[in-house]
């Protein structure tokens, strides 16, 4: 796993979509990533898995020309699904990103 910053993951997703001509949700190849939020963002103790959310390039925030910045993700523990991550990441009082990484696809 190669740890990345949030900015690096966003840039990678946008570059992937541009290079693969992804211009609409659900069309074209998919690239997945995980964002891990810092424990300090929460008042309850959570495991790293419970603070980790997977999302894909198929979100409006990464697709050129889309009218919207939504990013939906699913918690790796399977309990918190379809979370609007952009509401937490871009909120000054929201969740702090600890690190991110790209998900390696199995061949």
JOURLIN-V626323 format. One record per helix or strand of 3 or more residues. SS is the DSSP state (alpha for helix, beta for strand). FROM is the first residue (numbers start at 1). LEN is the number of residues. Records with the same first field share a line. If there is no record, write none. Layout:
BEGIN
SS=FROM-LEN, FROM-LEN
END
This chain:
BEGIN
alpha=6-14, 39-3, 49-3, 60-3, 85-5
beta=32-6, 52-5, 72-4, 97-6
END
